């Protein structure tokens, strides 16, 4: 077994969540890796994420958990979360967990199941059924034995519309979103609440979305590209406009956060108008709705907290064809995000034009930058081409989406 860099991950890769304070316990069994080529490993200390490491195990059948603990800085004291006990968010603040879904009963059962075992059980659940074609979602929510679980329907397709419908129904101080393609870590709810007690008094908290499995080439390729947390590390970061961590909200690199693991103060989210219904999954633009919300919050003077303790585990797309669509969609969503900003505030156009040199730099697939990163030589060029195609088409797709739904306006 040898340590490798992220670009050398090979499918199938085993995902391991390792608590290093328990490594001296005699009952820990060896890990079966007989059918795996590599390992993706999260190491935690007292629950806090310390390191993500990658290992080649193609020639191994079993390994010891302790062998995965060869960290770069052994014995280093972890950074203590800067939680303010006197924060404006009370530790018992009520929170609503929103899951927007459409015709995915298996995934919905799985994510709801992960909420049943939370270490902090003080939360409400709101399931938004987006343009359903079957009664399956309603039946799952009805049969599910999770207290305070509510079901509503948003008949118009589009993730942003589903998010806004949820926002209309939320009565708690905080709201958090989970995708139906992931599961929540056992301490996720507690850690999200702790994030809002951070000394920076954030209006939004973004956690880590980590891979739940890496069985296929497509899933591994997505992680090689950086996954959902590209450019963000395992230490808390307070993001404010004009600082080194978020120089310009209009050019969100590294990405501010992921829509599948984000939480807001409800009042602050409503103040920026919620989500643009012409952005996001289920529309022609495919994405960008959370990017717009984060950018508007930063421009309004809010702080956003990158909070690695709040972990969810995402089941990446297994097929390469679906990954191509994902690369196209994420890039289309980004350029659609710019079109959305111009639509709501035309005076912002001059600011966006000043970003052109950065855009040109990061469209160069031959370079190493935060958009492309350090990719292995065999990384499929077709994925990068799909991404570039999305950049070029996203703004036009946004205009077309708007023209098809003129009755909807945004703030």
C-alpha positions in Angstrom: 0.0 0.0 0.0 1.3 3.4 -0.9 0.0 7.0 -0.6 -0.9 8.7 -3.9 -2.3 12.0 -5.0 -5.9 12.6 -5.9 -5.2 12.4 -9.6 -4.1 8.8 -9.2 -7.3 7.5 -7.7 -8.7 4.6 -9.7 -12.1 2.9 -9.7 -13.3 1.1 -7.8 -12.1 3.1 -4.8 -13.2 2.3 -1.3 -14.5 5.3 0.8 -13.3 5.1 4.4 -14.3 7.4 7.3 -11.7 7.0 10.0 -11.8 8.3 13.6 -8.1 8.4 14.5 -8.8 8.6 18.3 -10.1 5.0 18.1 -7.2 3.4 16.3 -5.7 2.0 19.5 -8.8 -0.1 20.2 -8.2 -3.8 19.8 -11.6 -4.6 18.3 -11.0 -2.7 15.1 -10.9 -5.2 12.3 -8.8 -5.1 9.2 -10.4 -3.5 6.2 -11.2 -5.6 3.2 -9.9 -4.0 0.0 -9.6 -7.1 -2.1 -11.8 -5.7 -4.9 -10.6 -2.1 -4.8 -7.8 -0.4 -6.7 -7.5 2.6 -4.4 -8.8 4.2 -1.2 -10.3 7.6 -0.5 -10.0 8.2 3.3 -11.3 10.9 5.6 -9.4 11.1 8.9 -11.2 12.8 11.8 -10.1 13.6 15.3 -12.9 13.8 17.9 -15.3 14.1 14.9 -13.5 17.1 13.3 -12.2 16.4 9.7 -8.4 16.5 9.8 -7.2 15.2 6.4 -8.4 13.5 3.2 -5.8 11.0 1.8 -5.6 8.7 -1.1 -4.0 5.2 -1.3 -3.1 2.7 -3.9 -4.2 -0.8 -2.7 -4.3 -2.7 -6.0 -2.0 -5.3 -4.6 -3.6 -5.7 -1.2 -6.4 -7.8 0.1 -6.7 -6.4 3.7 -5.2 -3.4 5.4 -5.0 -2.2 9.0 -6.9 1.0 9.8 -3.8 2.4 11.5 -1.9 2.2 8.2 -4.1 5.0 6.9 -3.1 7.3 9.7 0.3 8.4 8.2 -0.6 12.0 8.3 1.6 14.9 7.1 1.7 16.4 10.6 1.3 13.6 13.2 0.3 14.8 16.6 -0.7 18.3 15.4 -3.4 19.9 17.6 -6.6 20.4 15.5 -8.0 23.9 15.1 -10.7 24.4 17.6 -14.0 25.7 16.1 -14.5 29.4 16.9 -18.0 29.0 18.4 -19.4 32.0 20.3 -21.6 30.9 23.2 -23.2 34.3 23.2 -23.9 34.4 19.5 -27.2 35.7 18.2 -28.2 32.1 17.4 -29.3 30.3 20.5 -27.9 26.7 20.7 -31.4 25.4 20.7 -32.5 27.5 17.7 -35.1 25.8 15.6 -34.1 24.6 12.1 -36.0 23.2 9.2 -34.4 20.7 6.9 -35.6 21.0 3.3 -35.4 18.1 0.8 -36.5 19.0 -2.7 -37.2 15.9 -4.8 -38.9 14.5 -7.9 -39.8 10.9 -8.6 -36.7 9.5 -6.7 -38.3 7.3 -4.0 -35.2 5.1 -3.2 -33.0 8.2 -2.7 -35.6 9.9 -0.6 -35.9 7.0 1.7 -32.2 6.9 2.1 -31.8 10.6 3.0 -34.7 10.6 5.3 -33.2 7.5 7.0 -30.0 9.5 7.7 -32.1 12.1 9.5 -33.6 9.6 11.9 -30.3 8.9 13.6 -29.1 12.5 14.1 -27.3 13.3 17.4 -29.4 16.5 17.6 -33.0 15.5 17.0 -34.5 19.0 17.4 -35.4 19.9 13.8 -38.3 19.9 11.4 -38.3 18.3 7.9 -40.0 19.7 4.8 -40.2 17.5 1.7 -41.0 19.5 -1.5 -42.3 17.3 -4.3 -41.4 19.1 -7.5 -43.8 18.6 -10.4 -44.5 15.0 -9.4 -45.8 12.4 -11.9 -46.4 9.7 -9.3 -47.7 9.6 -5.7 -44.6 7.8 -4.5 -43.0 10.7 -2.7 -46.2 11.6 -0.8 -46.6 7.9 0.3 -43.0 7.8 1.5 -43.4 10.9 3.7 -46.7 9.6 5.0 -45.2 6.2 6.0 -42.0 7.6 7.4 -42.0 7.7 11.2 -39.9 10.9 11.5 -41.7 13.4 13.7 -42.4 16.9 12.3 -42.0 15.8 8.7 -44.2 17.8 6.3 -45.0 17.3 2.6 -45.8 20.0 0.1 -46.0 20.1 -3.7 -44.5 22.7 -6.1 -46.3 21.9 -9.4 -44.0 23.9 -11.6 -40.7 22.1 -12.5 -37.4 23.6 -11.3 -35.3 23.3 -8.2 -35.4 27.0 -7.5 -39.2 27.1 -7.6 -39.2 24.1 -5.1 -36.7 26.0 -2.9 -38.8 29.1 -2.9 -42.0 27.2 -2.2 -40.2 25.7 0.9 -39.1 29.2 1.9 -42.7 30.3 1.9 -43.5 27.5 4.4 -40.6 27.7 6.8 -41.4 29.2 10.2 -38.1 28.5 11.9 -35.1 30.8 12.4 -32.8 28.6 10.3 -33.3 26.6 7.1 -30.9 24.0 5.7 -31.0 22.0 2.4 -30.2 18.4 1.7 -30.2 16.9 -1.8 -32.1 13.6 -2.2 -28.8 12.2 -3.7 -27.0 12.3 -0.4 -27.1 11.3 3.3 -26.4 13.4 6.4 -23.5 12.6 8.7 -24.8 11.6 12.2 -23.8 15.0 13.7 -24.8 17.1 10.7 -27.7 19.0 12.3 -25.8 19.7 15.4 -22.8 21.0 13.4 -24.9 23.2 11.2 -26.4 24.9 14.3 -22.9 25.3 15.8 -21.9 27.0 12.5 -24.4 29.8 13.1 -23.0 30.3 16.6 -19.6 31.1 15.1 -18.1 34.4 16.2 -18.5 35.8 12.7 -22.3 35.6 13.0 -22.7 34.2 9.5 -26.0 34.5 7.5 -25.1 31.3 5.7 -23.2 28.1 6.6 -21.8 25.7 4.0 -20.6 22.3 4.9 -18.6 19.6 3.2 -20.2 17.3 0.5 -18.0 14.2 0.4 -18.3 11.0 -1.8 -20.5 8.3 -0.4 -19.1 5.8 -2.9 -16.5 5.8 -5.7 -17.4 2.6 -7.5 -17.3 3.8 -11.1 -15.0 5.7 -13.3 -17.4 8.6 -13.5 -17.5 8.9 -9.7 -13.7 8.9 -9.4 -13.3 11.4 -12.3 -15.6 13.8 -10.5 -13.4 13.6 -7.4 -10.3 14.0 -9.4 -11.8 17.3 -10.7 -12.2 18.4 -7.1 -15.7 17.1 -6.2 -18.1 19.5 -4.5 -15.5 21.2 -2.3 -13.0 22.2 -4.9 -10.5 24.7 -3.5 -12.0 24.7 0.0 -10.0 22.9 2.7 -10.8 21.2 6.0 -10.4 24.4 8.1 -13.2 26.8 8.8 -13.2 29.9 6.6 -15.2 33.1 7.1 -16.0 34.5 3.6 -16.6 38.2 3.3 -16.6 40.4 0.1 -13.2 42.0 -0.4 -11.2 39.6 1.8 -8.6 37.2 0.6 -11.1 34.2 0.9 -13.8 35.9 -1.2 -12.2 38.7 -3.2 -15.2 39.2 -5.6 -18.6 37.7 -5.0 -19.1 38.0 -8.8 -16.3 35.6 -9.5 -16.8 32.8 -7.0 -13.5 30.9 -7.1 -13.1 28.7 -5.2 -16.8 28.0 -5.1 -18.5 29.5 -2.1 -20.6 26.4 -1.3 -22.8 23.6 -2.6 -26.5 23.6 -2.8 -26.8 20.2 -1.3 -25.3 21.2 2.0 -26.1 24.8 2.8 -28.1 26.6 5.5 -29.3 30.2 5.9 -30.8 32.5 8.4 -34.3 32.6 6.9 -34.7 36.4 7.3 -31.5 37.0 5.4 -32.4 34.6 2.6 -35.8 36.2 2.2 -34.2 39.7 2.2 -32.3 38.9 -1.1 -35.5 37.5 -2.7 -34.7 33.8 -2.3 -33.8 31.9 -5.5 -34.1 32.9 -9.2 -36.7 30.5 -10.6 -35.0 30.5 -14.0 -31.8 29.0 -12.5 -31.2 25.5 -11.2 -31.9 21.8 -11.9 -35.1 21.3 -13.8 -34.6 24.4 -16.0 -32.6 24.8 -19.2 -29.8 26.5 -17.2 -29.2 23.4 -15.0 -27.7 25.3 -12.0 -26.5 28.6 -10.6 -29.3 29.3 -8.1 -27.2 28.8 -5.0 -24.2 30.8 -6.5 -26.5 33.7 -7.0 -27.9 33.6 -3.5 -24.4 33.4 -2.0 -23.1 36.3 -4.2 -26.0 38.5 -3.3 -25.5 37.8 0.4 -21.8 38.7 0.2 -22.5 41.9 -1.8 -25.0 42.9 0.9 -22.3 42.7 3.6 -23.2 39.3 5.0 -20.6 36.8 6.0 -20.7 33.1 4.9 -19.1 30.4 6.9 -17.3 27.5 5.2 -17.8 24.9 8.0 -16.2 21.5 7.4 -17.6 19.9 10.5 -21.1 19.8 8.8 -20.6 16.8 6.6 -22.9 15.1 4.1 -22.1 12.1 1.9 -23.2 12.4 -1.8 -23.8 9.5 -4.3 -22.1 10.8 -7.4 -23.4 10.0 -10.9 -22.2 6.5 -11.9 -22.3 6.8 -15.7 -19.9 8.9 -17.8 -22.8 10.1 -19.9 -24.4 11.6 -16.8 -21.1 13.1 -15.8 -20.8 14.9 -19.2 -24.2 16.4 -18.6 -23.2 17.4 -15.1 -20.0 19.2 -16.3 -22.1 21.0 -19.0 -24.8 21.9 -16.5 -22.5 23.3 -13.8 -20.8 25.5 -16.3 -24.0 26.6 -18.0 -25.4 27.4 -14.5 -22.4 29.7 -13.9 -22.8 31.8 -17.0 -26.6 31.8 -16.5 -25.9 33.2 -13.0 -24.2 36.2 -14.7 -27.2 36.7 -17.0 -29.5 36.6 -14.0 -27.5 39.3 -12.2 -27.6 41.5 -15.3 -31.3 41.0 -15.6 -32.0 42.0 -12.1 -29.4 44.8 -12.0 -28.2 46.0 -15.5 -25.7 48.4 -13.9 -23.6 45.4 -12.8 -22.6 44.8 -16.4 -19.5 47.0 -16.1 -18.3 45.1 -13.0 -18.7 41.9 -14.9 -16.7 43.1 -17.9 -13.7 43.7 -15.6 -13.7 40.0 -14.9 -13.1 39.1 -18.5 -9.4 38.4 -18.2 -10.0 35.9 -15.4 -12.7 34.2 -17.4 -10.4 33.9 -20.4 -7.6 32.5 -18.2 -9.8 29.9 -16.6 -11.4 28.7 -19.9 -7.9 27.5 -21.0 -8.1 23.7 -20.4 -4.3 23.5 -20.9 -3.6 25.7 -17.8 -3.6 25.0 -14.1 -6.1 27.2 -12.3 -8.9 27.0 -9.7 -11.4 26.2 -12.4 -9.5 23.2 -13.9 -7.1 22.4 -11.1 -4.3 19.8 -11.3 -5.8 17.1 -13.4 -4.1 13.8 -14.3 -2.8 13.4 -17.9 -5.5 10.9 -18.7 -8.4 13.0 -17.5 -11.1 12.9 -20.3 -10.8 16.0 -22.5 -14.5 15.5 -23.4 -15.5 16.4 -19.9 -13.6 19.7 -20.1 -15.1 20.4 -23.6 -18.6 19.8 -22.1 -17.7 22.3 -19.4 -16.6 24.9 -21.9 -19.7 24.3 -24.0 -21.8 25.0 -20.9 -20.0 28.3 -20.3 -20.7 29.5 -23.8 -24.4 28.5 -23.8 -25.5 29.2 -20.3 -26.4 32.9 -20.7 -28.4 32.2 -23.9 -30.2 29.3 -22.1 -31.1 31.7 -19.3 -32.6 34.2 -21.7 -34.6 31.5 -23.4 -35.8 30.2 -20.0 -36.9 33.7 -19.1 -38.8 34.2 -22.4 -40.6 30.9 -21.8 -41.8 32.1 -18.4 -42.3 35.9 -18.6 -44.8 35.9 -15.8 -42.1 35.2 -13.2 -40.1 38.0 -11.9 -37.2 38.2 -9.4 -36.0 40.8 -6.9 
